[in-house]
Amino acid sequence: MKRKLISIATVQQIFALLLLCDYATGYAQTLSSGPQVLTFHSDIDDTEQPYGLYLPKNYDAKKKYPLVIMLHGAGSNHRLALRRVFGKSNAPGETDVEASRYFPEWKDVDYVVASPYARGTMGYQGVAEKDVYDMLADVKKRFSIDPDRTYLTGLSMGGGGTLWIGLTRPDIWAALVPVCPAPPKGTDQLTANATNFPMHFFHGDADKAVPVAVSRDWVKNIKALGGQVEYKEYPGVGHNSWENAYADEAVFTWFSPIKRNLYPDRVRFNTTAYKYNRAYWIRIDKLTPGTLATMDATFTDANKLTVATTGLDAFTLILKNHPKVRSGQALQLTINGKAVKAQAADSLTLIQTNGKWAVGTPTAHTGNVKKAGAEGPLSEAFASRHIYVYGTRDNPSQEELKTRMDLAYQAANWSEYRGAFAGRIGVFPRIVADKDVRPSDIKDSNLVLFGTRETNLLIEQYRKELPLHLNASAKEYGLVYIYPLNGNYVVVSSGLPWWAGQPPSGFSFMPIALATLPGQKDYVLFKESLKTPVSEGLFDATWSIAAPLSEPVYRVKE
């Protein structure tokens, strides 16, 4: 018998084909089952960010799995959060540090579970919020996830994050479980967004960290709106109510029968930002950032729709695949009590002009107008990739240069806080001199510019585009504002830094420079500190300011 030899080239082709077949499965992975830690790359500061992951036994890439995202509390982390959601508290006498070093045995569940580190203890807005969504994207890329069975839960700070993240983008989630939640300021405006999925609150009535009244009020208000909400209160239990809430992996049993409904008959949605402008089959197209806009849209029958709005002038109905829509036929549409002539279609945009609603073309946000990614307020510049830039234009002395560098480093030191959770915020933005800013920085980053046009090369370079400048002689004043530039944001901080003096109350886990940002609008001119503002507010829809300027501030007219 003659044997036919296979060439090396043929072997390489076969190997390449096998690799291609493996890649073509779409979800090929070789991770073991059980708890583990993965990472994703963050474009905020070019770091690898960890998250806890649980893979069920006998994971099968051909099958769609439900996903639970678990948000940890203050001072905690992704490893502890993964334990907690499976009902595994610390062993007697064991510290969180010791418990973080290993994963105990627990009963298998047929879920994928992910728990983000989210930069540690900073709440779940801004950078941490982006981390949650970046992690979600990474999990969906790696594993076979059922988008209609994606759930969100968390405890304490993570319970507040569950409310904020769950209610700003409600159509992502099938159900929410907040445990002893500490929601960030402004979340209560979004209560109406909680009416299209089930929720379950847990709280101990002896909780001294987060008063039990928080959960009681949320449950009462959701019930008043007709939402599906359950509540379990534990008598005599303090802030460790998660030990009861997650015991025996009960949360997975509660989630099990619930699926997302992308086409509910009724959608109620509140928002203050273009960043969060869509829910289910409605999209808000024109609002005033920073001012609450509301929609309540209900199909009462096939092709019969009533809509009530406040605080907005344009919206779109995304009606394709809705079971109550008969495309091509007349749509009985009523907006704010008045009939509007319309034809049912896959997508329908309504625009208000002089108080009257009519079908129109989708709003085009062109030019220098407020829109998603260019709407403020100040804190938005710090919620994504950004760099801190100190000035050298006037050739400062070495002593003055060090003073400017120190100021930029103080703003950029996210772990400066020295309280109970000192050093628990892991964000690492860059600090550079104005002369060292590269074209890629301008293209890819928000810029935080310190100084005036006399001292900072970039402020001088963009002097005509920037709306406000502080007189260099105004030593007792500070000016800080956000403005869209080159497809990103620029923050100009001239004179006294925005955190100068005793800061107003802010998020207590944050360093002073960051704690003063939440609650600020687009601009503020102050004397000595933010406690004594001279002028502050929001730019209008075209990024203009009509308020009269005080003597320390001027506009470039050349």
GIURHU-V79998 format. One line per field, one symbol per residue. psi: psi as a letter, one per 30 degrees, with the letter a starting at -180 (. if undefined). burial: b if it has 9 or more other C-alpha atoms within 8 Angstrom, else e. A space follows every 10 residues. Layout:
BEGIN
psi=???
burial=???
END
This chain:
BEGIN
psi=kkkkkkleee eeeeeeeeee eeeffegklg kllaklklll kkgeghlkkl kkkkklkhkj ffkkklkkkk klakgaaeee eeeefggjal lkfkleeeff flklklkklh lkkkjkehgb igahlbeeee eeeeeeeeee eeljkjffhk lkllkcefee eeeeeefeif gfkflkjkkh kiklkfeffg effggglklj kkkkfgjfej kffeeeeeee eeeffgljkl kkkjkgkbfh ffeeegkghf eeeeeefkkk jfilekkkkk lgkfeigkkc gkkkfjljkf kkkkkjkkjf lkgjkkkklk glgklkjjfk fkfgkjkflk jjkkkhfkkk klkklekkkk kkkhfkklka lkkjilailk lkfifaaeff fgfakllkjl kgegilleee eeeeeeeeee efifgfkgaf hkggjikill kllefgklee eeeflkkjkk alfffkeeee egeeekfkkk kffifglkkk lkkkkhgalk kkjkbklfgk ajllkajffl leeeffekfl belkkljelf fikeklakla fghlkfkkkl efklkkf.
burial=eeeeeeeeee beeeeeeeee eebeeebbee eebbbebeeb ebebbeeebb bbbbbbeeee beeebbbbbb bbbbebbbbb bbbbbbbbeb eeeeebeebb eebeeeeeee bbbbbbbbbb bbbbbbbbbb bbebbeebbb ebbbbbebbb bbbbbbbbbb bbbbbbbbbb bebbbbbbbb bbbbeebebb bbbbbbbbbb bbbbbbbeeb bbebbeebbe bbbeeebbbb eeebeebbbb bbbebbbebb beeebeebeb eeeeeebbbb bbbbebbbbb bbbbbbbbbb bbbbbbbbbe eebbbbbbbe bbbbbbbbbe eeebbeeeee bbbbbeeeeb bbbbbbbbbb bbeeeebbbe eeeeeeeebb eeebbbbbbb bbbbbbbbbb bbbeebeeee beebbebbbb bbbbbbbeee bbbbbbeebb bbbbeebeee bbbebbbbbb bbbbbbbbbb eebeebeebb beebeebbbb bbbbeeebbb bbbbbbbbbb eebeebeebb bbbbbbbbeb bbbbbbbbbb eebbbbebbe eebeeeeeee eebbebee
END
